[in-house]
Amino acid sequence: MPRPHHRTRTILAALAAPLIALGAAACQPAQQKITPPPLAKATCTTTSTRSITVNTALVQDLRDLLADAKAAGLKLCGGGYRDPAAQIAVRKANCGTTYYDIYEKPASECTPPTARPGTSMHEKGLAVDFESCDTRTTACYTWLAKHASTYGLKNLPSEPWHWSTTGG
Ligand SMILES: [Zn+2]
């Protein structure tokens, strides 16, 4: 009688499926579910075909900063918001590719220092990495050091190019 046997196997498979799914989920990297922040774009002054995407809470200050820097002879562009996948890609590039490297290694042990996924101000849309701001002797850095606080941005001392609402 193959029929009852078959039915038993089907029932067992049905019972096992959610347990297998649960096990697979438990093996995923421990990530917080992050709701993307509200985002808007500030047009670069180096070229109008590019823009910097940031949190709507920051965008008007950033637009004003870009306009005032341009009036002072300094054209700027850079990178703002990063989604979680982009932050993981930066961790892989700067910290290494193992699970530990990506999710656990302290930011200070990466080159350059890079926040753990879920903890970067870029993921909140509240940080900008300005191009042409690689050192403290650049025109970019010296202007920002003088004026960025007017627009609510503070520098992270270990990274001349990184400016955020907290300095972190
Ligand atoms: Zn940055």
Residues whose N, C-alpha, C, O or C-beta is under 5 A from the ligand:
A	BS01	ZN	V128 D129 H162
